[in-house]
Amino acid sequence: MMTKLVLIRHGLTAWNMQKRYCGYRDVSLSRLGKAQVVKLRKNINDIYFDKVYCSDRKRALMTREILFGEADFIKDKNLREIHFGVLEGLKHDEIIVKYNQVYNKWLLDPYKNRLPKAETMQVFKRRIQGVMRRIIRSNQGKTIAVVCHGGVIGIFVSSILKSKNFWVHVPAPASLTVIKHENNKFKLVKFNQKYS
């Protein structure tokens, strides 16, 4: 029985535009982000979703509301972005001043190097694999929308592809990534499809 996950990254936030790290922080969509999601909505109108899951952060919830209106959905905090620890809320140039050495090591290999007070990549990966498997178990043979974050999609896609290069699998804001699950195997069907 084939189950389809349509992973939707939230639209752009002001913090995305400022290049601020925004993991657990609860920021809203920007005006541009809302416009991106409206364009995305026009392109997914012909897809029937049996169920919608959503991260509990404002940027994901606002994206879900634009896409699906008053339709029922399941809010799940396990779909949150990775917690960036001391980097939360900081811009790149601020990080270079405060945490240059640890930051550069982490960028080179986020699995081997840990940020202070942050969720490790291993813990993040287990969290996302766990929530995705629970969603699939509860929705065998259905098409499911999952409104979440770039890192969430990136860690899940990179785990399916058995890749340690996490950064290349982080999709753009307001994009679609489609994954099929059948015979206990995942298949990446579409990655980072953009409409903005």
C-alpha positions as CSV (number, residue, x, y, z in Angstrom):
1,M,0.0,0.0,0.0
2,M,1.5,3.3,-1.1
3,T,1.4,6.3,1.2
4,K,2.4,9.8,-0.1
5,L,3.9,12.5,2.0
6,V,3.8,16.0,0.6
7,L,6.2,18.0,2.7
8,I,5.6,21.8,2.5
9,R,8.1,24.3,3.7
10,H,6.6,27.4,5.2
11,G,6.9,30.7,3.4
12,L,9.6,33.3,3.9
13,T,9.9,35.1,7.2
14,A,11.6,38.4,8.0
15,W,14.2,36.5,9.8
16,N,14.9,34.3,6.7
17,M,15.5,37.5,4.8
18,Q,17.8,38.8,7.5
19,K,19.6,35.5,7.5
20,R,18.8,35.0,11.2
21,Y,18.8,31.5,12.7
22,C,15.2,30.8,13.6
23,G,14.8,27.2,14.8
24,Y,12.5,27.1,17.9
25,R,11.9,30.8,17.8
26,D,8.3,31.6,16.9
27,V,8.3,34.1,14.1
28,S,5.5,35.0,11.6
29,L,5.5,34.9,7.8
30,S,6.6,38.1,6.1
31,R,4.4,39.8,3.5
32,L,6.5,38.2,0.7
33,G,6.2,34.8,2.5
34,K,2.4,35.1,2.5
35,A,2.4,35.9,-1.2
36,Q,4.6,32.9,-1.9
37,V,2.2,30.6,-0.1
38,V,-0.8,32.1,-2.1
39,K,1.0,31.1,-5.3
40,L,1.7,27.7,-3.9
41,R,-2.0,27.3,-3.0
42,K,-3.0,27.8,-6.6
43,N,-0.7,25.0,-7.7
44,I,-1.9,22.4,-5.1
45,N,-5.6,22.9,-5.5
46,D,-5.9,19.8,-7.6
47,I,-4.3,17.5,-4.9
48,Y,-6.7,15.8,-2.5
49,F,-5.1,15.5,1.0
50,D,-6.6,12.9,3.3
51,K,-5.0,14.7,6.3
52,V,-2.9,17.7,7.2
53,Y,-0.2,17.8,9.8
54,C,1.6,21.0,10.9
55,S,4.4,22.2,13.1
56,D,3.3,24.3,16.1
57,R,5.4,27.3,15.1
58,K,3.6,30.5,13.7
59,R,5.3,30.4,10.3
60,A,4.1,26.9,9.7
61,L,0.6,27.5,11.1
62,M,0.1,30.6,9.0
63,T,1.3,28.7,5.9
64,R,-1.2,25.9,6.7
65,E,-4.1,28.4,7.1
66,I,-3.4,30.1,3.7
67,L,-3.2,26.7,2.0
68,F,-6.0,24.8,3.8
69,G,-8.2,27.4,5.4
70,E,-10.5,26.0,8.1
71,A,-9.9,22.3,7.2
72,D,-9.0,20.0,10.2
73,F,-5.4,19.4,10.9
74,I,-3.1,17.9,13.5
75,K,-0.6,20.2,15.2
76,D,2.6,18.4,16.2
77,K,5.5,20.0,18.1
78,N,7.8,17.2,16.9
79,L,7.6,18.8,13.4
80,R,9.5,21.9,14.7
81,E,12.8,23.0,13.2
82,I,16.0,22.0,14.8
83,H,16.9,24.0,17.9
84,F,20.0,26.1,17.0
85,G,21.0,26.7,20.7
86,V,23.2,29.8,21.0
87,L,22.7,30.7,17.4
88,E,18.9,31.2,17.8
89,G,18.0,34.8,16.7
90,L,21.5,35.7,15.6
91,K,22.6,36.9,12.1
92,H,25.6,35.4,10.3
93,D,27.8,38.5,11.0
94,E,26.9,38.4,14.7
95,I,27.7,34.7,14.9
96,I,31.1,35.3,13.3
97,V,32.0,37.7,16.1
98,K,30.7,35.6,18.9
99,Y,31.1,32.0,17.9
100,N,33.3,32.0,14.8
101,Q,35.3,28.8,15.5
102,V,32.5,26.5,16.8
103,Y,30.2,27.8,14.0
104,N,32.6,27.1,11.2
105,K,33.3,23.6,12.5
106,W,29.5,23.0,12.7
107,L,29.0,24.2,9.1
108,L,31.7,21.8,7.9
109,D,30.2,18.8,9.7
110,P,27.0,19.3,11.7
111,Y,26.9,15.6,12.6
112,K,30.4,15.6,14.2
113,N,30.4,19.1,15.7
114,R,27.9,20.4,18.2
115,L,26.6,23.9,18.8
116,P,26.4,25.0,22.5
117,K,22.9,24.4,23.9
118,A,21.6,23.1,20.5
119,E,19.8,20.0,19.6
120,T,22.4,17.6,18.0
121,M,21.8,16.4,14.4
122,Q,21.5,12.8,15.6
123,V,18.7,13.8,18.1
124,F,17.0,15.9,15.4
125,K,17.2,13.1,12.9
126,R,15.7,10.6,15.3
127,R,12.9,13.0,16.2
128,I,12.0,13.7,12.5
129,Q,12.2,10.0,11.4
130,G,10.0,9.1,14.4
131,V,7.3,11.6,13.7
132,M,7.2,10.8,9.9
133,R,7.0,7.1,10.6
134,R,4.1,7.7,13.1
135,I,2.3,9.8,10.4
136,I,2.7,7.0,7.9
137,R,1.6,4.3,10.3
138,S,-1.6,6.2,11.0
139,N,-2.4,7.0,7.3
140,Q,-1.6,3.9,5.3
141,G,-2.5,4.3,1.6
142,K,-3.3,8.0,2.0
143,T,-1.9,11.3,0.7
144,I,-0.8,13.5,3.6
145,A,0.3,17.2,3.7
146,V,3.0,18.0,6.3
147,V,3.6,21.7,6.7
148,C,6.9,22.2,8.4
149,H,10.5,23.7,8.1
150,G,13.5,23.6,5.8
151,G,15.7,21.7,8.3
152,V,12.9,19.1,8.9
153,I,12.6,18.3,5.2
154,G,16.4,18.5,4.8
155,I,17.2,15.9,7.5
156,F,14.4,13.6,6.3
157,V,15.4,13.7,2.7
158,S,19.1,13.3,3.5
159,S,18.3,10.3,5.7
160,I,16.3,8.7,2.9
161,L,19.2,9.3,0.4
162,K,21.7,8.2,3.1
163,S,23.6,11.5,2.6
164,K,25.5,13.4,5.3
165,N,25.4,16.5,3.1
166,F,22.4,18.0,5.0
167,W,22.7,21.5,3.6
168,V,22.0,20.6,-0.1
169,H,18.7,19.0,0.9
170,V,17.2,22.0,2.6
171,P,14.4,23.3,0.2
172,A,13.4,26.8,-0.5
173,P,10.5,28.5,1.3
174,A,7.0,27.7,0.1
175,S,8.2,24.6,-1.8
176,L,6.9,21.1,-2.2
177,T,8.9,17.9,-1.6
178,V,7.1,14.6,-2.3
179,I,8.0,11.3,-0.8
180,K,6.3,7.9,-1.4
181,H,6.4,5.1,1.2
182,E,5.7,1.6,0.0
183,N,6.8,-1.9,1.1
184,N,8.6,-0.3,4.0
185,K,10.8,1.8,1.7
186,F,10.9,5.6,1.1
187,K,11.3,7.1,-2.4
188,L,12.0,10.7,-3.1
189,V,9.7,11.6,-6.0
190,K,10.0,15.4,-6.1
191,F,12.3,17.8,-4.3
192,N,12.1,21.5,-3.8
193,Q,9.4,22.3,-6.3
194,K,8.9,26.0,-6.2
195,Y,6.0,28.2,-7.5
196,S,7.2,31.7,-6.4
